[in-house]
Amino acid sequence: MKKIVYKSKAIQAVILIVAACLLVSLWPLRIWRETVTTSVSPVQGTVTEVINNEKTLLQGIVAQYDHMDTIEVYLGENCTGDTFFLRILDEQWQQVCEEKAVIDKEALPGLLQVMIDIDMEVGKMYYVILQGNDSEIHAGYEAVSMAEMPYLGTMYYADDTQEGVSLAANYNYRMPLRKSRVLVFGGLIAALAAALCLAVRWWYQKREDKLITVEKAFKAVMNPLVAIFGAVCLGAVFLGVCGSYVLDNTVYCVSVVLLSAILFYGINHNRDGQQAVLTWQYVKSHIGDLVQSAAIAGAMAGCCEYMSGLYDIHHTVAERKEMLWFSLAVIAMFKWKEIVNLYNAVYLVGAGIYGYYYFNTHVTEEMDALAVQALKHTVWIAVLLGLIVIRTLIALCRKKPEGSGRRMAKPSYLYAGLLALFFAMIILFRNGRWWGVAMVAAFTLFYLNYGMWEHRDRLLVNVARGMILQFAWSTGYALLHRPYVTFRNARYTHIFHTVTITATYLTIVECAAVVILCDKLRRSRRLKDCWKELTLFGVVSSYMLFTMSRTAFFAVGVAVLFALIVTAWGKGKKRLLSFAGNLGMAIAAVAVCLPVTFSVQRNVPILASDPFLYEIEYSMYCPEDVMRGRNLDSKNFMRVGRFIDVFAEKIFGIPEGTFDIYGEIEEYQRTHPKQNTAKAEEESELDVYLVASADGMPQELSQEAEEIPEDNDYTNGRLDIFRSYIEQLNMTGHEEMGAVLKNGEIATHAHNIYLQVAYDHGVFVGILFVLVGIATFIKSCLYYHKKKDKITYAALPAVVSMAVAVAGMVEWIFSLSNPCTLVLMLVITPLIFHEG
């Protein structure tokens, strides 16, 4: 930022950056769109007989492109009523769209545009249906030749076939710019950028070309952009674009001001004494670390995909993605010459040939795309595993050169031995489960290669960076595709389909965020130094608050307070003041970021208008104005009053409706009688929690009341589950992970990692698991005390072990493809060695 350049060079750099962004938006992002219309023009102006509630019109069409934006239907005069329905069914006769269109009598006869906004499969048949809504309309039709318009199907009126005619309408598709237009626009952008750069050069040939800093140029460009952004957002709020509720609009205005303040501060704060975050020199010297961070992020993404899977094949694919990325995280610890050498080349050629043979002999025509993908990933994992094993064995057997020192770091024999014993026991008493074997093999190779790695001090930074990278990526996805709705799913699930999974995932991310913040606060409390870390902590905490999960709040609260206490500096009163100051800054960060995060998550998915719902979510909610269109003022999206009301009920037990400021519940009950009746029968909100894998866990979905007090039982039946598991413990474990409850049903899991391990693998292994947990916590605290001034994020093992220990008392979070387990097994790596 402090680099000095000529003003002309700075202007040219800005022009080139803008041009590059525009070109990337053209391709590969393909953000720019165009409208392509296929139409049956109303030449003759002939119209059908009356279309009303009983008599409907159906027109078959074949999708020409993959997204239909609008349909313009020709209506004749003499239409009565206010609205009519336009529905679209797919080839399986399942409804994919229903729009209530307003009859604009002043525009009739003529085309009336109806918003559609649905994705289609090109070449598949769809059916457009017109029906009155206590109204009568007359739709235009024209004689057509099916040879000239093969995308049109048969038209039916009142169940009678209408041969040789078709509905008069324009079918408007929205699609990315076609290749020819991409090339044209790309060429124009490149030419314009070149012309502007030449113009700047010519201009400053005749004038003084002053020297400026990169920072000044950055401020000159970004400040106006942020000001325009803030003004546009405030204008939209004041114009009522987001609705008419005073409370909501007040929060939106405050959010825009706070977000603008954060952005302005990030742009304009004093950078004296600060080092560049990312330089070319850093990238060259830390390429392996960056690769490892990306690989850890990928492995964590695989875990998240597994937790969201609904079927065995989803879990199979996700497990292999996790292991594929994990293999790259191991290879990132290799030296370049350990990757590029003769014996690896020979191995890769042989492994590649056999892998190709194996794939082709095992793939079948009956396999779907996901099964083929799983097979491909299996082959790649096997190839990389062989590469890792070869390098590990050669490195372990290689004779150490004179004076080279110890090649393998000295292990902590007591802790490493205890962990090795636990690994051996979960394999010996696996009872048909193979995920434990995979976990032991994967992390044993990771630990061995870490012990021979020359940059062991960087691992915790790589893990934390990978966790935050994955969180940023998944949150970006949530902003584009996961709407925050009001009623049926008021507790936001982020990228998952259940609140429980979301809460446990955010618990582990919160550990990274608080450790990063505490590490920064130990070095400096000046806002200019720690504003980014405060913002990160505030955003992660805001998403955690959106889950409204009491058990997660408890686990996170314990972990955060533990981190703040442990990392406070000084002694006595000074340490107390340090803790209080850090706690105050953390609370302030959440207070600032909560309204901003709420407003952004509530409104950005609406503007993106590309929602993704899991299959099981369609049974919870699927309002048309959520799935289609950009309805910022829709009451089906989360409201501030509704958020406060649900939060107060879930967390503090205040009856629902106490803060129903605008009568939303009464309005919902009036407009959704069926959903209201179903909810009354349930007597409590049910949360679907999925635990499944291909080697012994149940595959069904179970609906369990989660975190909702029933008959004053704030454990939600967990105590009864615990008793059943304790009564059925034995020394060898069980093949099935579900115990028989008192009512005769089979539990999905124990809601407790300690009981579940003991039930799955036997009492001795359960005791050993508890001992490993205690040893891990003690060892991690000693590690922080010893390494806090030498290792960045040295508190991460202690904070993660604390969070997992607490969260594990009420949830099952210990398995190969659970994000909590992945992170825990990664951060304990330095504890295994004295030199970690």
Secondary structure as GFF3:
##gff-version 3
##sequence-region A 1 836
A	DSSP	beta_strand	4	6	.	.	.	ID=ss1
A	DSSP	alpha_helix	7	26	.	.	.	ID=ss2
A	DSSP	beta_strand	33	40	.	.	.	ID=ss3
A	DSSP	beta_strand	57	62	.	.	.	ID=ss4
A	DSSP	beta_strand	67	75	.	.	.	ID=ss5
A	DSSP	beta_strand	83	89	.	.	.	ID=ss6
A	DSSP	beta_strand	95	102	.	.	.	ID=ss7
A	DSSP	three_ten_helix	105	107	.	.	.	ID=ss8
A	DSSP	beta_strand	110	119	.	.	.	ID=ss9
A	DSSP	beta_strand	125	132	.	.	.	ID=ss10
A	DSSP	beta_strand	141	143	.	.	.	ID=ss11
A	DSSP	beta_strand	152	157	.	.	.	ID=ss12
A	DSSP	beta_strand	160	162	.	.	.	ID=ss13
A	DSSP	beta_strand	165	167	.	.	.	ID=ss14
A	DSSP	beta_strand	169	176	.	.	.	ID=ss15
A	DSSP	alpha_helix	179	205	.	.	.	ID=ss16
A	DSSP	beta_strand	211	213	.	.	.	ID=ss17
A	DSSP	alpha_helix	214	238	.	.	.	ID=ss18
A	DSSP	alpha_helix	246	268	.	.	.	ID=ss19
A	DSSP	alpha_helix	280	285	.	.	.	ID=ss20
A	DSSP	alpha_helix	287	308	.	.	.	ID=ss21
A	DSSP	alpha_helix	312	331	.	.	.	ID=ss22
A	DSSP	alpha_helix	336	339	.	.	.	ID=ss23
A	DSSP	alpha_helix	342	362	.	.	.	ID=ss24
A	DSSP	alpha_helix	369	397	.	.	.	ID=ss25
A	DSSP	alpha_helix	413	428	.	.	.	ID=ss26
A	DSSP	alpha_helix	435	451	.	.	.	ID=ss27
A	DSSP	three_ten_helix	456	458	.	.	.	ID=ss28
A	DSSP	alpha_helix	459	481	.	.	.	ID=ss29
A	DSSP	alpha_helix	499	523	.	.	.	ID=ss30
A	DSSP	alpha_helix	527	547	.	.	.	ID=ss31
A	DSSP	alpha_helix	550	567	.	.	.	ID=ss32
A	DSSP	alpha_helix	573	608	.	.	.	ID=ss33
A	DSSP	three_ten_helix	615	619	.	.	.	ID=ss34
A	DSSP	alpha_helix	624	627	.	.	.	ID=ss35
A	DSSP	alpha_helix	640	652	.	.	.	ID=ss36
A	DSSP	alpha_helix	664	671	.	.	.	ID=ss37
A	DSSP	alpha_helix	673	682	.	.	.	ID=ss38
A	DSSP	beta_strand	686	689	.	.	.	ID=ss39
A	DSSP	beta_strand	702	705	.	.	.	ID=ss40
A	DSSP	alpha_helix	718	727	.	.	.	ID=ss41
A	DSSP	alpha_helix	753	761	.	.	.	ID=ss42
A	DSSP	alpha_helix	763	787	.	.	.	ID=ss43
A	DSSP	alpha_helix	796	807	.	.	.	ID=ss44
A	DSSP	alpha_helix	819	827	.	.	.	ID=ss45
A	DSSP	three_ten_helix	829	832	.	.	.	ID=ss46
###
